[in-house]
């Protein structure tokens, strides 16, 4: 195979884990690669350069802005209104999102089966990707927890998820909304998976935790999409109570791995992805100049 020209684009993009992760994945799949970091202030002006690549990843603020310039887009990307992976074929752009699949693969790496009962904190981009991934299973019970003032946004997501599930012929699902206060007061003593998609606990606010210990104790598994720090206060509190935990770096690595499936049909051993996740966590302080961002 000829040398592949790949990149990650965004603005600003001074610090990114993508080169470290992607270079390792290309090595594992034995595909020759030249991976660049491209700061793109103006997306339209950058298109001639991007069309000469073989593939690229996208980060903030271009995940939605790229959509009008795509020649085709996956169903999941259209549902989420977000694209983080693009394949280039003779200058034509094919967009996808790998966040949902990366989330599912991160769970698999830690030996966690996706349970029926799932609670998602937040309703932003990561929440959408994960929610639509969950809605692919034939039956699911999903609770979307919203902060004060975001009820309408959460309801819009719930309506779209319900339409999607019905379009797949699924009649055995339920979706509900809860405020954080209602979650704290929830009477169910045993639940499945708690997912944090908010920025609470992210550097520099590492002393923040989105829910109380009482809420955490009700769940069998806690997943935190925050990857910096790798060990958030939410995960620490969950482990202290004997709850299984999965961190955000695993999702970051696995969504990158899934991009290779879309680009080249590549697949990776779970053991290799677990090792790459551990190595990426160790590398994070160096990449961010000794800081945790």
N, C-alpha and C positions, 0 to 999 in steps of 0.2 A: 504494500500500500504506500502511496506517495505521502510525503510529509503533510500532515493535516494542520491547517491554520485555524486556530480556535482562539477565543477571547472571552473576557467578561467586560460588559459595558455598564456604566452608571455615571452619576455625577452628584456630589464629588465621590471619588473612588480611591482615596489615598490608602485606605486600609481594607483589605479583603482577604478572606480565607480561600477564595476560589483557586488561585494559582497553585497553592500547596496541595489542595485536595485533588484538583483536576490532573495535575502532573502525575500524582501517584496512581490515579485511576487509568490514565493512558499507559503508564508503565505496566500495570497489572494486566491490561488487555493487549499489550505488545503492539500498540499503534503509535507510529512516529508522530510527534506533535510539537508544534510551536504555539505556546499559549501566552497571550498578551493581556495586559490590563489597559483598557482604553477609556479615558475620561471623555464623556460625550455631553457637553453642555447643550448642543443643538442636535436633536435626533435626526431631523430631516437632512441636515448638512452632512451627517455621518453615513447616510445610507449607501453611497457609492463604495465606501471603504468596507462596510459590513457585508455588502453583496459579494465581495471578493473573498470572504472567509469561507471555510467549510462548515463552521458551526459557531455559535456563541451563546453565552449565558447573559442574563439581564438582571440587574438589581435596581434599586431605587435611583431615580424617579421614573424609569422608563417601562415598567412592567405593563402598564395600561397604555401608555403613549405609543408603544410600538404597534398596537393592534391595527390601526388604520393602514399601516404600511405592509402588512402581511398578505401573502398570496393565499394562504390557507391556515387554518387554526384547528386544534383539537377540540373535541366536545367539552372536555374538562376546562380548558382555557377559556372557552366561550362562556361557560357557566360561571366561572370565577371572575371573569373580566380581567384576567391577569396572565401574563406570559413571562416565563423565566428561562425558557430554552428555545433556541431557534436552530433549525437545520437549513442549510443553504444548498440549493440544487440549481446550478446554472443561473445563479443570481436571484432565484426565487426564494422567498422566505416562508418557512413552515413553522408556525409557533405552537408551543405546548407549555403546560405547567406541570412540573414534577413534584410540587410541594405535597400534594395529597398522597401520591404513591411513595414519596420519600418518608412521609410519616408512617405509613403502613409497613414499609421495609425496616424502618428503625425499630418498630415494635417487634418485628420478626427477629431482628438481630439479638434482641434481649429475651427471646423466648416468650413473648407476650402475644396471646391471641386476642383479636379485637372482640370485646364483649358486646352483648346486646345493649347494655345500659351505659351510655356515655354522657358526660357532662362537659361542655365546653365553656370556658371563661373567655368572653370577648366575642366580637362579631366583625373583625376586620379581615384583611386579606388572608392571613394564615388560617383563621377560623373558617372562612369560606372553603378554602382548599381542603382542609381536613374534613369539614362537614359533608362536602359532596363525595369525598372518598368513603366516608362512613355510609352514606346513602346508597352506595353501590351494593351493599350486602342485602340479601332478600328480606331481612327483618331487622329493625333497629329501633332503639328508644333513645332519643336525643333531647337533651336539655341545653338550651342556650342561655347562659347567664349574662345579663346586661347591667351596665351601670346606669345610674340615674341620668336621664336625658338621651339615652340611646335605644329606647324601647322601639321606636319606629324602624330604626335600622335593623334591629334584631328580628322584628316581625317580618320585614321584607325578606330577610334571609330565610326565615322559617317557611314563608309562603313559597319561595323558589325551590326550597328543598322538597316540600310536599308535592309540588308540581312535577319535579324530577322523579321522585319515587313513584308517583302514580303513572308517569309516562313509561316507566319500566315494568309496570304491571304489579307493583308491590302494594298490597292492601293491608299488610300486617306491621305497620310502623306507627309510631307516634312521636310528635315533636311538641315540646312545650317551652315556654319562656319563663325565666325566673329572675328576680332581682337578687343582688348579693344578700340582702337581708332575708329574703325568702329561702335562699340556699342555706343560710346559717340556721334557719328555723325548721328546715326540712326534717320530717319525722323518720324517714327511712334510715335504718341503722346500717344497711349493707348495700353498697353500690359498686359498679364496675370500674370504669376508667374516668379519672378527672384529668382534663387537658387545660393547661394554661397557655393561651395565645396572646395574652396582654404583655405589656412591657414591664410590668411590676416585677421587681427583682433583678432587672437588668442593670449593669454598671451604668452610672455610678451609684444607683439607688439599691445597693445589694442588701440593705437591711429591710427591704419591703417584701411582704408576702401577701398574695391576693386573698387568701382565705384563712380561717382560724384552724388551730389544731383539731378542734372538734369536727370540722367539716372533713379535713384530710383523713381522719381516722375511719370515716365511713367507707372509704374506697379501697379496692384491692390493688389498684395501680394508679400512680400519678405520673403524668407526662408533662414536662415543661419545655415549650418551644424556645425559651431563652437559652442561648448557648454561651453567653458571656455575662457572668461567670459560668463555667461548666457545671458547678455545683451550687445551685441557687438555694436560698433559704427555704423555699417551698420543698425542694428535694430533700434537704437536710431534715426538715421537720417530718416529712413522710417516712424516711428511713428510720428515724428514732421511734416511730410507732409501728415498725415492722411492715410498712407498705412498700410494695415493689415500685421502683422508680426508673424512669427513662428520661435522659437529658436531651437538650436541643441540638447538641453537636452531632448526635447520631442522625437526626433528621437532616441536618445540613449536609453531612456526608452522603446519606442515602438518596437525597433528592439529586445530588450531583451524579451519583452512580446511575440513577434512573435516566438521566439525560443521555448517558452513553448507550443505554438500550434503545432510545429513540434515534440517536445518531448512527449507531453502528450495529445494533442488535447485540451488544455486549451484555454479559451477566457476570456477577462476581460472587465468590464464596462469602457466606456470612462471616466467617472467621476473619477474612481479609478486611471486610468493612468494619468489624469491631476493632481490629488493630489500627486501621486508619483513623477511626474515631478517637481512640486513645492518643495516637500520635498528634492529631490535630489539636486536641486539648492541651497537650504539652507544648505545642508550637505557638499557640495563640498569644502568649505574652511577648514572644519575640517579634511576631508579625506586627503587633500593635505597639511596638516600641517600649515594652515593659509595662504598658498600661493594660487594663482590662476595660474594653469598651462595650 
